[in-house]
């Protein structure tokens, strides 16, 4: 053991308070000859297992600890600054009991004492002190805080309290020296108290980073944590670059007068002996059913498997089934995973009994015949050639992955069952850590240093790839490397960012992971509460849980299962036909030819993307096996590697698909000669080189890891064994190279086959029951208007009419009918919650259909169906059946509500004049379209873009083509410059923090839109063109910087264009046209404008009478304002006897310029009041 050991240290898991990584820590320790080190992150044990592994692998001694926060009083107190300002105490685990107690304390800090940070108190420490060594910590410690903030007497009281509780062998007074005068005072006090009370001293350095040159990066991390600029004078900062991992000599020089304090560090280190890894898997206790209580778990599993096999295959069982079952059961028993299979069987049994839709399987588990016979999976592994050894084998004993898909809307029921079945304390969700990636960290450092956004943006635009490191970006992009070479500021910025790149920045809950144990999880791992999660969450991430002997699996919510379940239910309810979706024939050629081969795959699971549609149209898949291959191809690796084109070529020309060795033909034939599946590598190793499938699985896994030394060793062995089995060395070498190239994109066949099976189910339903399937799809995405818009187009292509919502026909969901109609669901209307819809449905069910608007208002509860709800019902067309124009209804909404008030709210308008009805001319189709977009997010009865010339011009690149490229190329599309055509909408002017004007807008196609950002320079050039409804050509740069991963939906959501120029679209005649602005009624005249875009348009107009008008005067006003139409909402303010004017809505299409307003004011006793929005938010 080295003479000095650092016992107070913070890693990156102190979340932007420390920036030390375990890689750098172990390297520094080895370089400086120190052989032990303690991890004491703030309030948590997030990194404990990773730290333990790193240190042990490096031959160093890991010490597990935590710098806990101690509440000044009780940790349950949560009032005022006194309880917010907790104190620090370093706790080190001396033995296994101490480690378990540390786990409990850290857990309780979150679950019981959290207030700004996780806190314990003296009482909790008293309960869990055994096996722990405590250090008094830093200037914020339990002794120094009262010393510096109160008095020496108070500090001594606290010291005596802790010494009495912990004892002199388990409580050390901590000395630190970073050159602070407060530290000098604390050191002198602590040394005096040590002599007086017979306590021991210990020297520490409170390390927050590894090297002295990291001090600047650490300061930036503090700014990120506190959201401060580096230039802020009052921000949190460390004093000097001294909080690094000093070597032994430096520590000895700092504490030359306290040699015992140095020596004690090594003594403590030797006492701290803890083992974190656990080879025993702590599966949950699985109690057998009462009838089989006397059976051993293995016997019970054997019985279940053979009973299920008889149901699957009939009797007598085929010999192949019996042999495979016995072989698998033997492996399961030998590897000790019997309980795991029973736990998962029980979970799927619960789902079936409660009609909770479950998926056909996910991952390699579908390769297990036992799982198939237990009804855990739904795909026959024998029929589809799935290899059990890919899932589990004796040669590679590792916890198998059981990842389970359930109905998206009922996943919580599965989680609840797990908690009830195994005990809430034994079940938790799993933490996940988010790290600072290249572009994000450069931007973050730029903000901290207060650099111009545009300047930093020029750097980040040169990093193309969400998962690229800064170093990889410099190597791949010469422009970036050159920029950093010639610009010292950019070089310094990126250099600082590199030091923070990859650091953990915050924590969240894994989307699907669940861990179950045989007793309370806090006996094994630290837990924490987390915002928006009802369950506790492990402080160890997924990989660490397996190392400490815990079993986890993924419980995922899959929307496709929800859609299928809904569709089957609609068919049953409407046509009285029961469909067992898991019993449909899998070889219906109509499904393949009409859905897949024609590319009619909107809503078809996994096969919607434009690039896969192209491939299907060329290859004409005709079996589940074909879909399995295409699904494996449909990923970034194969796409970028050109495998699609090879597959298409081989499908068209089978003679080109012949492999170099005859033995490979049956292995590669199902994939047209293309090596796609990991299982194919295993079969090649078996057939050509005599590997067992277990050995072949180890080879497969090694190739996936791409470690050079491991690959070199495997290469030599494979070629040698292949030659030994009669393959010429040159061919064996070529086959190895083919497999090595495949390692970058190989896929699990079992998973691909399961998802192909699920895809076929959606295609089957879409082909034979289209209105039910599309309605189910719409309900699955009821809050996603772009998806609903696409579903509308798909419904139209199948001759299915989607009718507007109706207060008499609609429920919450979209409702299909037997007559190929879908009634729009009230749940798809904005500002209309579940309570309002339930009230509408309740009243009409119990009391009969509504006969009029007045009847509706009289009968529904105004507390549930509010004025806003009614307005959005009108806009969506839910009252159209009563024969009223929507604009007319909106204009008279106040009147209708007042009538309801007269009948239901006696006295509210007792003195009011009987309400008048404002008659309106018919609302235009363009106005209806606008109402629908505002209320349901889409165009339902009228699409103003359907007559767009630019959207029909095949010479112009459309947004749909951009999305196709995005799906094919992913993040590589970022920073590409292109020109797109479309219709402008939602144009808004903004003012930046630097007081520069810029604009935001949407470029629209029939069913999609692209967000546009028009900077100050571009805005000057194209401001007069930026008007809603203009058909334009937009040139600019594609941006994807907000995407968190390369999932297509994530990329689509972050997609925007930074605009260089906007020009009006010119048709064949060659003249610029305003397009839809004139053809569809978009053109408007804004109040107070004399030329287009000169002044801001009012948000609304108020016509305020100065005295009560007569009915005749109101009729004349109605005629006057109806004569000129525009796009400004208007309200009439009528004087009332009670003093407060009555507001009457006049519609959203007033068209009054300044002259027209003056005419009205001269003619009528009123004032026209334009309400102008704030300058930073008005439209151009």
N, C-alpha and C positions, 0 to 999 in steps of 0.2 A: 504494500500500500504506500503511495506517495506521502511525503511529509505533510502536504497540505491538500485539502479537498474542498472544492467549492460546494457549499451547502445551501445557498440562497440564489436561485437562478430562474430566469423567465425565458421561455421559448416563444415561438410564434403562436402557440396556443394560449398565450395571454392576450391574444386578439388585438394586434396593433399597439400593444404596450411593450411587448417583447418582439424581437425580429430574428432571434437565433433559431436556425434550423438544426435538426439533429445531425444531419450530414456535416455541417460546419463545426458543430460542437465536438463530435467524435474526432474529426480531423485535427482540431486545435488541441484537444487533450493528448492525442498521440504525438503531435509535434512538440508539445511542451513537457512530455514525460509524466503527465498526471494520469492516474489509472482509475479514478472514481469521480463521480459527479452526481449531484442531486437535482432533480427536476421539481421546482416549486412554483408552478404557474398560479396566477391569481384566481383563487376560488374554484378551480376545476381540476379534473384529472384527464382532460381530453386526450392528451398526447402520451399518457403513461405507457401503454402497450407498445406503441411505435418506438418510444424512447428506450424501453427495456430491450426490445429486439435489436435496435441499432447498437446500443452499448454492448450487449452480450455478443453480438456478431463480431464487433471490433475488439473483443477481449477485454472490455472495460467493465467496471463494477457500477451498475445503476442503483441509485437510491431514489425511492419513490416518495414524493412529498407534495405539499401544497401550502401556499401562503394564503391562509384563510382570512376572511373578514370577520371580525368579532364586533357585534353590536355593543354600543356603550351600556345598554341596559338589557332588556329582553329582546330576542330576535323577532318576536312577534309585534313589537312596537313599530309603528309606521307613521309617526307624526313629527314633522319639523326637521330642522337641520341636525338636531342632536342625534336622531336615529339614522339620518342619512350618512353622517360622518363616522363610519365604522373604522375600527382599528385593525392592524395587521398582526398575524401570528404565524410563524413558520412551523409546520408540523411534518415530521419525518416518520415513516413507517419503520419501526425497528424489527418487526417480525410479521408473520402472517396475521396474527391477531391485530396488530397495529394497522396493517393494510386494510383489513376488514372494517376496523373502526374509522379509519380515514375515509373509506368509501361511504360509510354511513354519515359522517359529519359533512362531507362535501355534498352528499345528496340532500340532507336536511337543510343545508344552506340555501338550496334552491326551492325545495318543496315547502319549507316551514318559515324560513327567515328572509326570503327575497324582498328587498326594498332598495331599488336602484342597482344593487349587486347582491350576490348570494352571501348571507350572513349566518353565523352561528352565535351562540352566547356562552357565557361561563357555565350555565347549567348543562347545556348539551356537551360541552367539553368534559364536564365532570362525569357524565354518563358514559362517554366513549374515549377515555384518556388512556386506557390500557394499551401497551405496546407502541405508544407514540413518544417521540422525543420532540420537545418544543423549543424553538429559538424565539427570542423576544422581538425579532424583526427590525425594521428600519426606523426612520424618524416618525413614520406613521404607525409604529408598533404599539403594543399594549402598555409599554412602560414609557417610551419616549413621548408619546402623545400627551398624557397628563403632565409629564415633566415640562414640556415646552408650552403647553396651553393653560396649565393650571399652576401646580407648585411641586416642589420636591417632595413635600409631605404626601400629596396625593399619589405621586408616582411610586413612592415607597409603599404606600398602602396596597397599590395594585401589584407591585412586585411580590410583597409578602403573600398576597392572596394566591397568585399563580404558583409561587414556590411551595406553599403549603399543599396546594392541590396536586401538583405534579411530582414534587420531590426533587432533591438536588441532582439526582442522576438523570432526570428527564426534563429539566428546565435549565436552559443555558441563556446567559445574557449576551446579546449579539452586539459586536463592535463593527462599525463601518467607518471608512475614511475616504470620502470623495472630495475633501478639501472644504467642507462646509463648516462654518462656525457653530451651527446648531449640532452637528455631529460631534464636534470636539467637546461641547458641553455635555452631550449625552454620554460620550465615552467616559469622561471623568466621573460622572454620576454613577454609571454602571460599574466601573471598576471599584469605586468606593463601596457600593452596595454589595458587590461580590465578596469583598473582604469582610464586610460587616455580617453578612448572612451566610457565609460559607458556600456561595454559589460559584459555578464555573463560567468562564468566558469562552466565547467562540468568535472567530474573525470571519467575516464574509464580505463579498463585494457587490451583492445585489445586481448580478449580471443581467442585462437586458439585450445585449448583442455580443457577438463573438470577438470582433476585431475593433481596435480603436478607430479605424477609418470608417466603421459603420455608424458612427455617432450621428452623422448628418442624415443618413437614411432613417435612422431611428427617430430623429426629430421630425422628419416628414411623416413617419407612421403615426406619431403622436398627434400631428395635425389632422391626419385622416380620421383618427379615432375621435377627436374632439371637434371635427369639422371647422378647423381654424385655418387661417392663412399663416404662412411662416413669418410674415412681417407683423402679425398682430403682437402688440407689446404685452397684453395682459393674459396671453394664453398660457396653458400648461407647458412647461419645458423642464428638461433635466439640466443640472448645472455642470457643464463641462463634459468632455469625452472620456469619462472614467468608469462607465458602467459596462465595461467589456470583460471578457474572460481573461483576467490577468494571469501571468505565469507565477510559479511558486516564488521566484526571486523577487518579483514585484510585490507580492503579498508580504513576504518577509521584510522587505524594506519599509512597507507601510506600517507594519506592526512589530517593529524591532524591539519595542519595550514590552510587548505582550506575547512572548514565545509560547506560553501555555495556550493562549487563544488559538494559535495556529495548530499546535499539536492536537488540540481537542477535536479539530475537524477530522483528522484521520481516525482518532479513536471512535468518534461517532460513526464514521463511514464503515468501520469494521463491525460495529454493532448492528448496522442496518442490513439484514439478510432477508430478502423477500423474493418469492417466485411468483410471477404473474401467469405464466403459461400453464395450461391445464390440459393434459392429454385425454382426460375423461370428458365425454360429452354429456352435459347435464340435461338430457331429454326430459320433457315434462312427464310426470307420472300418468300413465295411461291405465285407467281402470277398465277391465274387461266387462262386458255385459254380464248380468247376474247369472244367466244360464251357462255361460262359459267361464265362470269365475275360477274354476279349478284348473283350467288349461294354462299352459305356459304361453307367453306372448307369441313365440315362434309357431307353436301348434295352431293357435288361433289365426295367425296370418296365413298359414298353410291352408287351413280350412276355408277361409274367405277367398283365397286365390282360386282354389279348385271349384268352389261353388260358383264363383263369378265366371270362371272359364266355361262351365257347363251352360250358363246362360248365354255366353257369347258365342260358343261354338257348337253347342248341342252335345248329346251323348251318343255313342262313346266319344271321348275326347280324341282328336287326332294325335298320333304319336309325337309329331313335331311340337305340339302345344305342351304335352306332358313333359317332354325332355327340356324344353325351354323354361317352363315354370320351375321344375326341380333345380335346374342350373341357377336360375336367378335367385330362388329362395335360399339356396346354399350360400351364394355370395352375400346376400342381404344379412343372413345369420352370422356368417364369418366376420363381416365388417362391423357388425354390431348396430345395424340400422333398422332392426325390426320395429322398434317403438316409433321411429320416424314414419314408416309406412302406415302404421296404425293411426297415428295422429292425423295424417293427411287424409286417410280413408274416412275417418270420423268426420272431418271437416266437410268433405265432399258429400258424405251421406246426409249431414245436416242441411246442406244447400239443396240437395234433391228433395228431401222431405218438406222443405219450406218453399219449394218452387223458386229458388234463387238461381237464375241462370249462371252456369259455369262454363268456362271455355273448354275446348277439346284437349288442351295441354299447352305447355309452354316450355321451351328449352329442351334439354336432353331427356327429361323425365318421360317424355312420350315414347322413348325407345324401350321402356320397360313393359314386358308382357304382364308382369304382376300388377303394375299400376293400371294397365288396361282392364285386367280381370277384376280389379277392385273398384272399377268405375271412377278412378281418379282421372284417367285420360280417356279419350273417345276414339283415338285413331289406332287401328290394328297395326302393331309394329311388324308383324309377320308379313302382312299383305304389302306393306310399304317399304319393306327392307330396312328397318331401323335397327341399329346395333346397340344392344344393351350395354356393352363395354364402354361406349361413349358416355354413358350415364354413370355407371358404377362398375368397378372391377377390383380384383384382389391385389393387382400390382400397384394400383394408385388408390390408396385408401384416403379418401378425403370426403368431407361432408357433401353429399349430393345436393344439388339445387332443386328444390321443389317450388317453382314459381307458379302461382295460381291466378287465373283471370276469373273475375266475377262481374256480374251486372254492375255498371257504373253507379247506378242509383241505390244499389242494395249492398254495396261493399261494407258499409258501416255495420250492417246486421251480422256479417261474418266476423268482423272484429269484436263486436259485442259478445258473440257466442264464444269466441276464444277466451275472452276475459272471464265470462261466467264459468266456462268449462274448466279452466286451469287456475282461476283466481286472479283478481286484478293485480295483486302484488307480484305475480309471476309472469306478467305479460307487459311488454313495452314496445313502443316504436323505436326507430333507430335514427341516430343523429347523422347528419351529413355536413361536411365543411365546404364552404365556398372560398375559393382562392382568388387572388388578384391576377388576372390574365394580362397579356402583353398590352393590348390597346387600352384596356381599362386602367392599368396602373400608370401608363404614360399620361393619360388624361388626368388622373388623380394627382400625380406629382405636378403637372402643369397648373392645376387649380391651386394647389398649396403654394406654389411659387408665384401665383398671380400672373401667369403668362397669358397672352392673347389667345382666345379660343381658336381663332383661325390659324395661328402659328402652330399650336399643338396638333390641330386637325391635319395639317399638312404632313406631319410626321406619322400619325396613326393611320392615315389613308394608305400609307406604303406597307402596312402590315396586313396582308391578305390571308385570312384564315383565323377562325376563332380559337383554334387550339395551338397555333404557332407560338413558339417562344420568341422573345426579342432576338436572341442569337440566331435562331432559324430564319427569322425574317431578314436579318442582315445578310445571311448567307444566300438567301433566295432572291433578294431584291437589290440589285446593284445601285438603284436610285437611292434607296435608303442608306446604304453604306456610304455612298458618295456624299449625301447630304450631311451625315454625321461627321465625315472627315473634314468638310469645308466650313461647318458651322459649329463653333465651340459651345454655344449655348445649347443647341440641340444635342450635342454630344454629352454635355453634362447632365441634361435632363434625362436622356435615355440611360445614362450610366447609373443615376440615382434610382431610376425606375427598375432597372435590372436587379438591384439589391433587394427590392421589395416584391418583385415578380414571384408568383407562386405562393406567397404567404397566405395563411388563413385569415380571412377578413371578417367572416361572420358564420353563424351556424343556423341550420334549419332542420326540418324533419324530412327524412327520406320518404319519397312518395309512396312507397309500398312496403318497406321492410318491417317485419314484426319478429320479435324474439320471445321465446317461451322457455321457461325453466321449471325445474322440479320443486323449487322453493322460491321465496321472495328474491327477486333479481338483485336487490341491494346487498344480498349476501355474496354476490359475484362481481357486480359492476356498479360504478357510480351512475346515478340517474339524475335527471333534471326535469323541471317543468319547462314548457316552452309556449310562447304565445300562439293562440289559435289551435292548440292541440289538447284534447281532453285527456289523453293518456300521457303518462310519463315517457321520457325519451332517454335512451342510454347515452352516457357521455362518451362511450367508445363507438367508433364507426364500424361498419359492417365487417371489414377485414379483421379488425381486432377482436370482435366477438367470438369468432371461430377459434382464435388462439387461446382464449380464456375458457373454452369448453362450452360455448353456448350455441344453440341451434336457432337459426333464423330462416325465414322464408319470406318471399314476396307475395303480398295479397294485393293484386292490382284491380282497379276498376276499369273495365273496358266498355266504351260506349257502343261498340258494335254489338255486344251481347244484349245491351239494353234495346237497341234498335230491332234486333231479331225477335226478342221476346215481345216487344210491342206489336210488331207486325203479325206474329202468330196469334196474339190476343185479338187484334182487330179482325182477322179472318174468322176466328171462332165466334166473336160477338156479332159480326155482320152477316156472315154466310153460314153460321152454324156448322162449320167444318173444322175438325180437329187435325192439326198437323204436328206430327212428331218430327221436329227438325233434324233430330239425330238419326232418323230412319229413312230419310229421303234417298233416292238412288243417286249415286255419285258419278254416274256416267251418262247423264241426260245430254245428248249431243246438241239439242236445241239451246240449252244454257250456254254451252261453249261457243256455238256458232253465232247466236244472236246477241249475247252479252260480251263475251271476251273477244272473239274474233272481229267483231264490229266496233270494239272500243266503247260500247255503251256501259261504261263502268262508273258513272257517277254514283257514289254511295256504296260501291262494291269494295269491301275491305281489302286494303293493300294494293289495289290496282286502279287507282284514280289518276295517278300522275300522268301528264302528257307524254313523257318519254316511254313509260311502260305501255301506254295505249298504242304508241307507234310500233313498238316491238310486237305486241299481240296482233295487230293488224297484218304484220308481215309474216308471223310465224304460225298463226291460227292454232292456239293451244286446244287440245281435244281431250285432256285427261287431268286428273288431280296431279299426276306425276309431272305433267308439263307446267302446271301452275306452281308446283313446288320448286321447280327449276327457275322459273321466271321470278318467283318471290325471292329466291336466294340471289339472283342477279340484281334485283331492284334495290341496290344499296350503293353508297358512294364509291367503295373500293372497286367493285367490278365495272361500274360505269366509267370511272376515271381510267381504269385499265383497258378499256376498249372491249370488254368481254361481251357486251351487248352485240356489237357488230360481228364478232366471231360466232356467237350463238345463232344470229340471223343467217349468216353465211352457211353455217353447218346444217341448219334446218333446211335450207333451200338446196344444198348440195351435200347430201350425206356422205358421198365418197371422200369429201375433204375432212371428214370427222374421224377418219381412221387413226387410231393411236399408233405410236411407234412399235409397240409390243402387243402381240396377239392377246396375251392374258389380260390386257387392260380393256379390251372391247366390251365385255359385259359390265365392267365397272363404270365406264364412261358413256355407254350407250344411252342411259336415261337422260343424260344432260347434253346430248348431241356432241360428244367428244370434248366438252369443256369441263375442266376440273373445277367443281363448284363447292362440294361438300367436304367437311372435315372427315366424315365417315368414308369418303372415297380414298382419302390418304391412308386411312387405317386398312382398308381392303387392299390397296396397292402394296402396302408393307407386308400384309399377310400372304398375298398371292405371289409376289415377286421375291420376297426376302425371307419368308417363313416365320414372320413375327406371329406371336399370339395376338389376339385382339387387345388384350390388356397391355402388352408391350407396344403395340401399334398406337394405343391411346396415349401412352407416355411420349412417343415420338410426335404425335399430333400436337400435344400440349407444348412440347419443347419448341416446335416450329412456330407456334403462336406467340411465344415469348420473345423470339428473335434475338436471343442472347448469343453473341458470336462464338464464345468458347463452347457452349452447349451444342450449338448448331454444327460446329466443326466436328465434334465428337460423334454426333448422330449421323452426320454425312458419311464419315468413314465406316461406321458400323453398317449403315444401310447398304452402301455400295458393296462392301465385302460380303454381306449376307446375300445380296441379290446375285452377285457373280457366283457365289457358292450354289445358288439354285438355278444356274444355267443361263442367266442374262449376261450378254456381253458387257464388259465394263463401260464401253462408250455409251451404250444405250442406258445402262443403269445410271451413269452420270447425268445423262440428259433428262431422265425421269426424275432424278433428285432435283435438278434445276427447275423442272416444271413444278414440282411440289413446293420448292422453296419460294418460287414466285407466287404461288397460290396462297402462301401463308398470310399475305397481306389482306386477302379478301375472303378466305374460306368461311363457310357458314355451316351452322348446325342443321343437318337435314331434318332431324326430328322437329325442331322448332318451325322450320320453313314448311314442312308438310302439315303441321297443325294449323298454321295460319292460312295455308292454301285451302284446307278443309273448311275453315271458317269463312274464307272468301267465297268459296263455292256456295255455301248456305245463303249468303247475302245475294249472290247472283241468281240463285234458284228462286228466291222470293221475289226479286225484282222482275224476273222474266214472267213468272206465272201470276203474281199478285202485285202489280206495279203500284196501284193507288195506295194499297195498305203499306207497302214498303216505303214509298216516298213520304207518306204521312208519318210513319214511325221515325224516319230519318229526320223530318222536320221537327218532330217533338224532341228528339235527342239533342238537336241544336237550336232549341226554341229561343235561346238568348243570343244567338249568333246570326244577325241579319245577313251578312255576306253569304253564309252557308245556306240560309233560307232562300236567298235570291237565286243561287245556283239550282236549288231544288225546284224552284218555280219553273226555271227554264227546262229542267229535265222532265218535270211533269207535263209541260206543254208538248215536248217532243214525243211523249207517249199518249197524247190525246186526253190528258187528265186535266180537268179544270179546277183551279184553286179559287174558291169563291171568297169574297170579303167576309170579315167577321160579322157576326150577327148576334144581337142580344137574345134572340129567340132560338138560334140553332147552335151557336158555338158553346163549347165547354172551355176548360182551361187549355186543353191540348188541341192540336189539329185533328180533325175528325174525318176519316175516310168514309165514303158511302159505296153502296153496291153499284151505283150508277156512274162510277169513274169520276167522282168529285171528291175534293178535299175541302172541308170547311175550315177557314182560318181560325186558329185558336185564340181565345182572348188572352191567354198567357203570353202571346207574342206581341201584345200591345204595351208600349212603354207607359210608365207611371200608373200601371194598373196592377196592383199586387194580388196575391192569392186570396186575401180576405175579400176584396171587391168582387173577384170572379165567383168565389164561393157564394157570396150573397146574391148575386144575379141568378146563378143556377138554382139556388135554394128557393128563391121566390117564384121563379117560373115553374119549377117542379111541383111545388106545393100549391100554388095558386093559379097556375095556367099561364099561357103565353101573354106577353106584353102587347097591348093593342095600339099604343101610341107613345110618343116621347113623354107626354104628361102622365100617362098611366105608369110608365117605367119609373119616373121620378117620384110619383106618389107612393109606390110600393116598396122600393128598395130603401134600405137604411142609409141615410146620408152620412152616417159616421163611417160606414165601410166604403160606400161609393161616393167619393168626394167630388167637388166641383172639377178638380183637375182630372180625375178619372173619367168623368163624363165628357170633358173637352176632348180627351184623347180617344174615347170611344167614337165621338163624332168624326174626328179627323180620320180615323181608321175605316169609317164606313159602317159601323155597327148599327146605326139607325137608318141606313138607306132604305130598308124595306118599308118604312113608314111614309115614303114618298117625298121626303124633304131634301132640298139641296143642302150639301154639307156646309157651304159658306153661309147659307141662310140660318141654319141651326146655330152655327157659331156666333153669328151676329145677334141672335136672340137668346143666347144661352142665359144671360143674366135675367132676361124676362121669364124664361121657363123656370129658372131657379126661384125667382120671386113668386111665381104662381104656387110652386111647391111650398114656399114659405107661408103664403096666405092660408094654405090648407093645413099644413102640418106644424107650422111654427106660429101659432096664434099671437098676434100682437106685434110681430116683428116689423110689418109694414102697414100698420093700421092707418097711418096718415098718408100713405103713398097713393098717388094717382094710379088708376088701373093701368097696368103695363101695356105698352104698345108693341106691336110686332113690326120689325123693319123688314120690308120685302126686298129681296135681292134678285139681281139677274143671275142666270145660271153660272155656277163656278166653272171655270175653264178646266180642260183636262190637265194642263200644266200645273194649275193650282191644286187640283186633286192629287196629282203626283207628289207635289211638295208636302201636302198634308200627310200623305201616306208615309213619305220618308221620315217626317218628323215623328209620326206616331208608331210606326212599325219597323222603321229602318230600311224599308225596301219600297220599290214601285210595284204595286200589285195590280191595279186595274188600268194603269196607264204608265208606260215607260217613256219619258221624254227623250230618251236617247235612241229609241228604236228607229227613228228616221234620220239619225246622224249620218252625214255623208262621209265624214272622216273615219267613222267606225266601220264603214262598209268598203272603204278603199283598200284593196288588197296590196297596194304599193306601200302602204303606211304600216309601220310596225306597231302592233297593238299591245296592250297590257298583258293579255293572255299569252302572247309569245314571250314576253319578259318572264312571266311566271313559269313557263315551260323551261326556259333557260335556267331560271333560279333552281328549279327542282333537279335539273340535270347537273348543274355545276356547283350548287351550294354557295358557300361563301366566296368562292373564286370569282363570282360575278361582281363582288364589291369593287368599287372604284372604276368600273367600266363606264365609258362615256357612250351614250346612245341617244337616238331621237325616237320619240314615241308620239303617236297621235291620240287624241281623245277630246273630251268635253270638260271645260273647267267648271268647278263647283266649289262652294264654300270658301270663297276667296276672302282672306282676312289680313288686315294690316296689323303689324306688331311693332313695338318699340323695344329694342334690346336694352340690356343693362348699361351699355355704352352709348345709349341714346341714338342708335342708328335705326332707321326704318327698314323693315324687311317684311315679307309676306309669306303666309302659309296658304295652301290651296290643295284641292284634290283634282287629279286628272282622272276622269271617269270613263269607263267602257260600259257595256250593257250590264255586267254583273260584278265588276271589280273596280277598284280605284287604287291610285298610287298617290301617296302623300308627297307634296312638293314643298320645297323650301327655297324661296326666292330671296337671295341676299341683297344687300344694299345696292351694289353695283348693277346686278341684273335687274333689280326693281326700277332703276332709273331708265333702263333701256326699254322695258316692256310694260310699264305701269298701265298704259292706256289699253292694253290688250287683256289685262287681268280682270275679266268680268265674268260673272257666273253665266254659263250657257254658251260661251264662245267655243267654237271648234278650233282647236289649235294643234300645232306641232311644238313639242317641248324638247329641248336638247339639254342634257345635263349629265351628272355623274351619279351612278347608283351607290347608295349607302346602306350598309347592313350592320352598323356598329353597335346597335342596341341589342342584337341577338345574343342570347346567353348560351346557345348551343346550335348545332347544325341541323336540328329537326326542321322539316320544311315549314310546319305551322309557325314555329318560332321565327324562322327567317322571313316568312311572308308578313308576319306581324310587325317586324322591325324595318321592313323595306321602305325606303324613301329615295327621292332624287333631289340632289342639290342642283338647282337650275342655272344654266348659262344663258339661255334665251328662250323666249316664247313668241311664236309668230302665228298669225291667223292662218288657218288651213285654207288653201286655194284649190278649188275644184277643177274639173277639166277645162272650165272656161278661162282659168288663169287669173280670176279676180278674187281678191280676198273677201270673204263673206263672214258676217256675224253668225252665220249658221243658226243654231237652235235659239239664239237670243231673239231672232226675228220670227223664225218659223214656229216656235213652240211657246211664244209669249214670255220669254225670259226678260226681254227689254223693259226697263222701267225708268221712270223719272223720279229722282229723289228730291225731296224738299230742300230748297235752298241751293240747288246746283244750277250752274249756267253752262258747264261743259263736263263731259264725262270724267268722273273721278276727282273733281276739284275739291269738293268738300265731303265730309263724312255724311252718310245716309242716317236718318233718325232710326233708332231702334223701334219707336212707335210714335203715333200721333194722338194727342188728346184734344178733343173738340169740347171745350168747356163753355156751357151756356152761362151767361151772366144773370139771367132771370128765367123762371120756369117757362118753357115753350108750350104753345098750343099744339094739339094733334095735327092741325093743318101745317104748322111750321115744321114739325118733324117730318111730315110726308114730303114737303118741299126740299128739306135738307137731304132726305134719303135719295131723291131724284138727282140732286146736284152732285153728291159724292159718288153716285153710281155711274155718272156720265164719263168720268175719267178713272181708269183703273191703273194700279201700280203694284207695288210689292211691300207696302208698309202696313203693319198692323195698326188698327185704329180703335179708339174708345170714345164713347160719348159720355160726358159728365153732366148729369141732370141735377139741378138744385132740388133738395128735398127739405120738407118742413123741419126735420130733426137736425138739420145743419150739415150733416155729412152727405156729399153728393152721391147719387146713384150712378154706378158705372155700367154702361151697356157696350158690349163688344160689337164692333162694326165690321169685323172681318180682317183678313190680312192682306188686302189688295187695294188699299187707298193709294191714289196717284196724284198727290198734290205738290206742285212746285210752289215757289214763293209767290208768284203772281196769282195763282189759283187760290192760295190760302188767303191772300188779301181780299179777293173777291168774296169769299165766304164770310170773312169778318165784316165786310161792308154791308153784306146782304142780311146777315143773321146776327142776333145778339149773343155772339160767342167769340172766344179767342182760340186760335189754332196754336197749340203748344207742341213743338217738336221735342222729343226726349232723345238727346244725343248720347250715344254710349261713350265710355271713356276712350280717349284717343288711342290708347295702346291696344284697343280691341275692336275698332270699328272696321267695317268692310270697306274695301276700296270703292 
